[in-house]
Amino acid sequence: MTDLQKRVSTGVVGIALIILIFYLGLNAIKTAIFILTLEGIRELYNALVKKGIKLYLPTLLFGALVTFSCSFFHLNLIFGLVVYFILNSSIYVLSEDYSISNYSFTNMSYLYVVFFLNLLGSLDDIYLIISAFVIAFTTDTFAYFVGSTFGKHKLIEKVSPNKSIEGAIGGTVFALILTTVYFVMLNKYNAIYNINFIVILIVLLASIAGQFGDLFASKIKRFTGIKDYAQILPGHGGILDRFDSLIFISPFIFILYNFI
């Protein structure tokens, strides 16, 4: 099986699984996001350990569990953040083997993998959660096709040599158009999904942020010297390879949820 066949096969199975999870409802979505955070922690740990950086897994996993619990039981995620930060900081003070470098990278990993994704999981609006996937997948897909066809100017070559400015613009433009169409269709059934300047601005920023999420994950890979975070998704790599843009989009959908 070629790489393209693997990507297509994994993509088809993945889309079917995502549809099933959304069909099962909010609790299934929250649980799926929790599973993604656990795998994301594993992948990030394995990547950073290659540079001698050891994430402190006990507090990181506990923080993931507490934050997921806040999301699942409709509590403010700030509670999870505060509990994690106090615990992790206390252990740093008490432990002689817990270096400031490992402490800092552990905090970064919590915010990056756990907190940002759970911002999406904390929403009680399935249609807005779906919008995050619409923005992420349309931005990634059209950035690839536009970049492959018209790309001449490198975006940030040292981080990701295959990405172009034309692809980035194309991905954002098409994401903005298709997400707007998505909200217009929703608005026919529920007036709260009204398209206005603020909504369009947030979607625009979310698409741009998603591309920076991709670049952020790529820069970590270059720093650690790996090609993919894992091989759990044939043809796509790991969870952080596939959902890197979604992580950076999540805060903007959270903002959009509170704005609506």
C-alpha positions in Angstrom: 0.0 0.0 0.0 1.4 3.4 -1.0 1.6 6.4 1.3 -1.3 8.0 -0.5 -3.4 4.9 -0.1 -2.6 4.8 3.6 -3.5 8.5 4.0 -6.8 8.1 2.2 -7.7 4.9 4.0 -6.9 6.4 7.4 -8.7 9.6 6.5 -11.9 7.7 5.5 -11.8 5.6 8.8 -11.0 8.7 10.8 -13.9 10.7 9.3 -16.3 7.8 9.9 -15.1 7.6 13.5 -15.5 11.4 14.1 -19.0 11.3 12.7 -19.9 8.4 15.0 -18.5 10.3 18.0 -20.5 13.4 17.2 -23.6 11.3 16.7 -23.1 9.8 20.2 -23.2 13.3 21.7 -21.2 15.6 24.0 -20.1 13.1 26.5 -18.6 10.9 23.8 -16.8 14.0 22.3 -15.4 15.0 25.7 -14.2 11.4 26.3 -12.6 11.3 22.9 -10.8 14.6 23.5 -9.5 13.2 26.8 -8.1 10.2 25.0 -6.5 12.5 22.4 -4.8 14.5 25.3 -3.4 11.3 26.8 -1.9 10.2 23.4 -0.7 13.7 22.8 1.1 13.7 26.1 2.7 10.4 25.3 3.9 11.6 21.9 5.3 14.9 23.2 7.1 13.1 26.0 8.7 10.7 23.6 9.8 13.6 21.3 11.2 15.8 24.0 13.1 13.0 25.9 15.3 12.7 22.8 16.7 16.1 23.8 17.1 15.2 27.4 13.9 16.9 28.5 11.7 14.7 30.8 8.1 15.9 31.3 6.9 15.1 34.8 4.2 12.6 33.9 2.5 12.2 37.3 1.3 15.9 37.5 0.8 16.1 33.8 -1.5 13.1 33.7 -3.3 14.2 36.9 -3.8 17.6 35.4 -5.3 15.9 32.3 -7.7 14.0 34.5 -8.7 17.0 36.6 -9.2 19.2 33.5 -11.2 16.5 31.7 -13.4 16.1 34.8 -14.0 19.9 34.8 -15.0 19.6 31.2 -17.2 16.5 31.7 -19.1 17.9 34.7 -19.5 21.4 33.3 -17.1 23.1 35.7 -14.8 26.1 34.8 -11.5 24.8 33.4 -9.7 27.4 35.4 -10.2 25.0 38.4 -8.3 22.3 36.6 -5.6 24.8 35.6 -5.1 26.1 39.2 -5.1 22.6 40.7 -2.5 21.4 38.2 -0.3 24.5 38.5 -0.2 24.4 42.3 0.5 20.7 42.4 3.2 20.8 39.7 4.8 23.9 41.3 4.8 22.3 44.8 6.4 19.1 43.5 9.1 21.3 41.8 9.9 23.0 45.1 10.0 19.7 47.1 11.9 17.6 44.5 15.6 17.8 44.1 15.5 16.0 40.7 12.8 18.1 39.1 14.8 20.7 37.1 13.5 24.2 36.1 13.7 23.1 32.4 11.6 20.0 32.9 9.2 22.0 35.0 8.8 24.7 32.3 8.3 22.1 29.5 5.8 20.2 31.6 3.8 23.4 32.1 4.0 24.2 28.3 2.8 20.6 27.6 -0.2 21.0 29.9 -1.3 24.2 28.3 -0.6 23.0 24.7 -2.0 19.5 24.8 -4.4 19.4 27.7 -5.8 22.9 28.4 -6.3 24.0 24.8 -8.0 20.8 23.6 -10.2 20.8 26.7 -11.4 24.3 25.9 -13.1 22.7 22.9 -14.3 19.8 24.9 -15.8 22.1 27.6 -18.3 23.6 25.1 -21.9 22.3 25.2 -22.6 23.2 21.6 -21.9 20.3 19.2 -22.2 22.5 16.1 -19.5 25.0 17.3 -17.2 22.0 18.1 -17.8 20.8 14.5 -16.9 24.3 13.2 -13.5 23.9 14.7 -13.0 20.7 12.6 -14.4 22.5 9.5 -11.9 25.3 9.9 -9.0 22.9 10.6 -9.6 20.5 7.8 -10.5 23.1 5.2 -7.5 25.2 6.0 -5.2 22.2 5.9 -6.7 20.8 2.7 -6.9 23.9 0.6 -3.5 25.2 1.9 -2.0 22.0 0.5 -3.8 22.1 -2.9 -3.3 25.9 -3.4 0.3 25.7 -2.3 1.0 22.7 -4.5 -0.5 24.5 -7.6 0.4 28.1 -7.1 3.0 28.2 -4.3 6.2 30.1 -5.2 7.1 32.0 -2.0 8.1 30.1 1.1 6.2 30.8 4.3 8.7 30.0 7.0 11.3 27.8 5.3 13.4 27.0 8.3 10.4 25.5 10.1 8.4 23.9 7.3 10.1 24.1 3.8 7.1 22.9 1.9 4.6 25.5 3.1 4.1 28.6 0.9 2.6 32.0 1.4 0.1 31.4 -1.4 -1.0 28.1 0.2 -1.5 29.8 3.6 -3.6 32.5 2.0 -5.6 30.0 0.0 -6.2 27.8 3.0 -7.5 30.7 5.0 -9.7 32.1 2.2 -11.4 28.8 1.5 -11.8 28.1 5.2 -13.5 31.4 5.7 -15.8 30.8 2.8 -16.8 27.2 3.7 -17.1 28.0 7.4 -19.4 31.0 6.5 -21.5 28.7 4.4 -21.6 26.2 7.3 -22.9 29.0 9.7 -25.4 30.3 7.1 -26.9 26.7 6.9 -27.0 26.5 10.7 -28.7 29.9 10.9 -31.7 28.6 8.9 -32.4 26.3 11.9 -31.2 28.5 14.8 -30.9 32.2 14.7 -28.0 32.3 17.3 -25.6 31.2 14.5 -25.8 34.6 12.9 -23.0 35.7 10.6 -21.6 39.1 11.4 -18.2 40.9 11.3 -17.1 39.6 14.7 -17.9 36.0 13.8 -16.0 36.3 10.5 -13.0 37.9 12.2 -12.8 35.1 14.8 -13.1 32.5 12.0 -10.3 34.3 10.1 -8.1 34.4 13.2 -8.8 30.8 14.0 -7.7 29.7 10.5 -4.5 31.7 10.7 -3.9 30.3 14.3 -4.4 26.8 13.0 -1.6 27.3 10.5 0.6 28.6 13.3 -0.4 25.5 15.3 1.0 23.4 12.4 4.2 25.4 12.4 4.5 25.1 16.1 4.3 21.3 16.0 6.7 21.3 13.1 9.3 23.4 15.0 9.2 21.0 17.9 9.8 18.1 15.5 12.8 20.0 14.1 14.1 20.7 17.6 13.8 17.1 18.6 14.9 15.7 15.2 11.9 13.5 14.5 9.8 13.2 11.3 6.5 12.3 12.9 5.3 12.2 16.5 4.1 8.6 16.2 2.8 6.1 13.7 -0.6 5.6 15.3 -2.3 7.0 12.2 -0.9 5.2 9.1 0.1 7.8 6.5 -0.5 10.7 8.9 1.8 10.1 11.8 0.6 10.8 15.3 -2.2 12.6 17.0 -0.1 15.8 17.2 0.7 15.5 13.5 -3.0 15.3 12.6 -4.6 17.6 15.2 -1.8 20.2 15.6 -3.9 23.0 13.9 -7.0 22.0 15.9 -5.2 22.7 19.2 -4.5 26.3 18.2 -8.0 26.8 16.8 -9.7 25.6 20.0 -9.2 28.8 22.0 -10.9 30.9 19.2 -13.9 28.6 19.1 -14.1 28.9 22.8 -14.1 32.7 22.4 -16.7 32.4 19.7 -18.9 30.3 21.9 -18.8 32.9 24.7 -19.4 35.7 22.1 -22.5 34.0 20.7 
